[in-house]
Amino acid sequence: TATPAAAFFLLLTTATLLSISIASYADSLPYIWPLPAFFTSGNATLSVDPDLSLSYSGNSAIVYDAFQRYKSLIFKHATRAPGPSRLLRGPSFDVSVLQIVVNSTNEELQFGVDESYTLRIDKRDSGSIVGAATIEAKTVYGALRALETFSQLCTFDYGLKTVQIYKASWYIQDEPRFAYRGLLLDTGRHYLPVDVIKQIIDSMSYAKLNVLHWHIVDEQSFPLETPTYPYLWKGAFSKWERYTVEDAYDIVNFAKKRGVHVMPEIDVPGHAESWGVGYPDLWPSSSCKEPLDVSKNVTFDVISGILSDLKRIFPFELVHLGGDEVNTDCWESTPHVKQWLKDHNMTPKDAYQYFVLRAQEMAISNNRIPVNWYVSSLK
Amino acid sequence: TATPAAAFFLLLTTATLLSISIASYADSLPYIWPLPAFFTSGNATLSVDPDLSLSYSGNSAIVYDAFQRYKSLIFKHATRAPGPSRLLRGPSFDVSVLQIVVNSTNEELQFGVDESYTLRIDKRDSGSIVGAATIEAKTVYGALRALETFSQLCTFDYGLKTVQIYKASWYIQDEPRFAYRGLLLDTGRHYLPVDVIKQIIDSMSYAKLNVLHWHIVDEQSFPLETPTYPYLWKGAFSKWERYTVEDAYDIVNFAKKRGVHVMPEIDVPGHAESWGVGYPDLWPSSSCKEPLDVSKNVTFDVISGILSDLKRIFPFELVHLGGDEVNTDCWESTPHVKQWLKDHNMTPKDAYQYFVLRAQEMAISNNRIPVNWYVSSLK
């Protein structure tokens, strides 16, 4: 990618301004971010039961786990324990049940998955003694976004020591404005432990971001285990700064539970010097190590092997192939590559195009949609 | 405290060099930090069972919880699942049981609590089919330190995908060189959420630090709830940047489970401007707000009230009363305080001494040992 320190932050919000005055809204709690596509609110304040229960008839672990996670977030401060006396007093909270209805049992997380939802939080119905908030969504991923919104509406009141929802009743209809809402992590220049990556994914879900663009590998290091070419991760910064295949699975599954796609990137041919630590044949020569040697079959065998390994780990249909910042001096200064260019009647620019297109074809033959940096677009 | 950005780091290791060559040790794994008081190691490599079980006959939740925490840390990478086939193959790991023996059932965490332990990790005994590591400690807090050392000896091997202990057999006898191994957190100048404080306490336990010196309050903000004087936390940065009494209990209990004392500090009389937001009488005048008004009884009533609230929350026998950087100009420029000095035949320096000693007496009458900054030592 373009700059060594890059943590490219592609942030696309669902904000739609509607007819609400931002000036007056900014002064009044609660904050919802990003702003839902449509919402109405009122002037009631509702208390939320610390024993908030889930009413959900489906069997998705994604929903059950998310409810527990958000409950921990909402009640991170100790609240007045209801205690046994509560049973004598009867229900004393306005919202004691969160009802979740998901219309589809399909949990596949693919690009463009439906993330829409409706969230209603009403005052206690005079006909009912149980206060309820209701989430309706087409998929579990919509339900995750609704839980995030619900949690943002829940505010701890330090004086009363209860969690409150201000400006109820709420009626929210929301769907993301953009299908791709991404964050790039570069672990090729700076190793991040698995736990840190998980924290970042957690924080993405709080902002309703949905694509972790994992720039795994770069010139400086190759931290990922690739069983097809097991010496590649010899190019890691150290033997400790690595990801096993199991680590990568773990990250993908953790992200899926938060509605976050993981798009892997291997940036070829210009950002791949580290590959040659394990397989020096990938370097044009031991003194000129980048871009990858376009003249050798092994180069494309290794890319193909990596792509098939990535396919097993990452179900997301997009795979990023980089393609930026290719300085072809190495190809021209290395005799056998220069000869290959001549034999194939190619300029270095032709060879670059050949390389990028051949890598794209490999991705497509792996049933993946290839993505490249804009600078690598070919005329 | 002396500097606004201060995060004063008092780090006292148990390192004893013994006769071991540091040069040769530095090149060879594993690292133990701080270095135990005494240890011997060998040349064997032992594998650790991902299903490592605990053999412990006591009933301390501190030990059970710590074992689970450290097991998660040791096996943070997925290891080869033993699978059903393992039963057919018989035990395949060298260390499959961690035995913990604690001699005392007393879990009180006080200054000078015994943190010594012995840790043995042997090769499988030819007479036994179950590999074991053994921890012996006088208190549960020694067992915590031993678990930390054990976890530091456990290294994930990325090639074999198992956790290994290098340089076994290990025999370690350890006790801290200093009873007070502290870290200061200043939440009076910079609010830290409860979860962040917990992360810091976790990291302290990894370095075997044992005192969180919580500089809760300062000029800039008063984030702690004090039921005796409930308006004090009006001096918080915001209504969100506060700690309830329950939050503070939560922190103390979290720290206790990691063998970490929490020593609260209220820094009087020079670092207490924020107190007057809720109780303006504590300021000498509305234009001169520091140090606290030495001439009024309410000043000492409030200190006494805070100290009795702190006593209920913090069982640690030390309480810090600050006392540094007192500029007495306010006392001399405010007519009623100046008159009081004159009536009592005191110089400002006398009044400062009177203030510090009176606060110390209040701590002592609350069965607490008062601690002050060195600059406040009185001749």
Interface residues (C-beta under 8 A of the other chain):
Chain A: K76 H77 A78 Y158 K161 V194 D195 E225 W233 K239 W240 R242 T244 E246 D247 Y249 D250
Chain B: K76 H77 A78 Y158 K161 V194 D195 E225 W233 K239 W240 R242 T244 E246 D247 Y249 D250
